[in-house]
Amino acid sequence: MTEMPQLKLSGIVLDAPDARELAAFYRRLLGWAVDQDGQEWVTLVSPGGGAGLSFQSNSAYVRPVWPAPPGAQQPMMHLDIAVQDLDAATAHAKAAGAVLAGYQPQVDVRVHLDPAGHPFCLFLAS
């Protein structure tokens, strides 16, 4: 058996019509610093280390639909963000530019959509 190579998740990349616009939203939401700032690519870094968030401009980007109707492409990923106060975090997300999704499948989670339509969940940290 071969030895497992060292692998480290360095980031998550979200496509958008405008990388800078979506990065600015997540910067307001999370308070993370910009590490790379290009016209087509922006990276935010977590102050606590670990994987960052990158944003890539994609002229062919199609806004996701959440929840997707039966038979349509289902969301392939979303971000989970732990919070201490769900109501305060929801108000903060809305002030940053998020939209509270019309469909909320769980009582202790709030699904939001970022400006490019990516769903993300705020949930109570345990």
N, C-alpha and C positions, 0 to 999 in steps of 0.2 A: 504494500500500500504506500502511495506517495504521501509526503508530508503536506499538510494543508498550508497554502500560502497565506501570508498575513494580509488580511483584508480589513479595511476600516471605512465605514460609511462616512463620507465627508460632507454630504449635503443632499438636499432634496431640491429638485428643479421644477418650477411651475412655469409653463408657457403662458403667454398673454399677448394681446395685441401690442402692448407697450410695457416693456420690462421695467422702465423707470417708474411709471405710474403705479404698477402693482407693488414694486419694492417700497415705494413711499407709503403706501397703505400699511404694509406689514411693519414698516419702521415705526409708524404712529401706533399701531396696535401693540407691538411687542417691545418697542423701545430699543431694538438692536441697532448696532452700528453698521455702517456701510463699509465693506472691505474692498470690493471691486465695484467700480461705477462706470460702465460703458453704455453706449447708446442701445446696444442689443443685449447686454448681459449685466446684471447687477447681483452682487452677493451680499447678504447680511450675515453677521456672525453673532452667535449667542454669547453674552457676557460670561456665562458659566462654562463655556467650552462645548465640545460635542459638535454634532452636525449643524451646519448652517442652512440657510434658505437662499436659493438662487432663483433668478427670474430671467427668462429668455424671451425676447421679442420674437413673435411668430406671425407673419402676415397671413397665414392660412388658419390661424386659431379659430376654433368654433366654440362658443360659450357652452359649457355643459348645462344640462337640465337636471334639476334635483327636486324631488325624486324623479327619476326617469320613468316614463310610462312602460308598461309591460312590452317586451319585445324590442325595446330600444337599447342602445348602448348604456349600460349602467355605469355610475361613477367608478373609476378605477382606484381612486385613493382620496383621502381627505386628511386634514391635519386635526389632531386632538390637542387641545390646550387646557391644561389643568388650572383651575382658579380657586380662590378662597371664598368669593362671594359672587354667585351666579348673576344676581340682579345688577350689581355694580359692574361686573365684567361685560355684561350685555350692553349696558349703557355706554361703556367705554368703546366697545366694538362698533356700535352705531355711530358714535361721535367720530371715530376714525374713518368711517365710510362703509362699514358693513351693512348688510341688509339681513334682518331676521327672516329666516326661511318660513314660508307659509305652513309647511308640514314639519311638525315636531314629534318624532317617534318616541321620545322618552321624557319623563317628568324631570329628571335631574341633569339633563343635557340641553343645551341650546344650540341648534344648528343655525349657522349664519352663512351668507354668501359674500365672498370678497368682491371687489369691483369688477373682476374678470369672470365671476360666476363660480369660482371654486368653492365647494362647501368646506366649512371647518366647524368643529364642535368645541364649545366651551363646556367643561364639566367640572363638578366639584371634586377637588383633590381630597384623597382620603387620608 
